[in-house]
């Protein structure tokens, strides 16, 4: 790790919740997310982030609006995205939206930018998947110029050119914290280093340790580009409950249908109870009691030299009380235990 303390965050993809077997409406889930951001702040979480998806059952289609509401409802917690699909956003509009969120929140806004693993936004907003790489590369270049320069002159193939353009409201000097989110592509790792941006690795399957090579590549690339050391974070999914058994059974009930549908859509291997338990025990699912999850986060943070760990705590139709309990336990029990374990590890050296 590059810093002494591991930042701990929560992520939501805006998946609708249930309450006493009643499926919440989209509007009810939007309001629930604002409540959950407030709860996360009250239990000491560092960052609360929302995704960007355009499919049935997800209400995170307007992240900046959600984060603005959360900014008004909170005072200290940092507010970000997980991730913003830059390829199908306009960089100028994105800048204006997040400059506004940063102003409302008094400097608490941040972003994780990604190319998109779910691609519904391409068709929805009239983009061609054949332009996947070019869209992201050009828009990232423009967005970072907008953050780092007061007036921007730019031309490319994905939008109208700019000539000495100054935007309003302006972000704070240097822009807001902006991470690059990756799913395992080495080119994306090098791109993050090239732009001197922190790296957020989405690890949702398999053993997290397999990404150690990506972290090494990132630090080598930063050095070769002449940039200082940057932060590395991990995004994974899971649930915390009072006991391991409760967490494992609850998450399986809601995780299995979601993953079965995803496997059918994308041609993955269908999940089994055996593969699920392997991912809980050794893989990328952070499911269990506070002690179990804290131990696992601490181990992975040491191996991957993490500065931040984000847990995606929601999944389709997970009851709101299970979501709330997971948030509470993450802040009140997991977070301090992780810091204690990491402090002991540092003291040993």
Beta strands, then each sheet from edge to edge (+ up, - down):
strand 1: 7-12
strand 2: 18-19
strand 3: 22-23
strand 4: 47-50
strand 5: 78-81
strand 6: 84-85
strand 7: 110-114
strand 8: 152-154
strand 9: 162-165
strand 10: 177-182
strand 11: 198-202
strand 12: 232-240
strand 13: 285-288
strand 14: 308-312
sheet 1: 5+ 4+ 1+ 14+ 12+ 11+ 10+ 7+ 6+
sheet 2: 5+ 4+ 1+ 14+ 12+ 13+
sheet 3: 2+ 3-
sheet 4: 8+ 9-
end
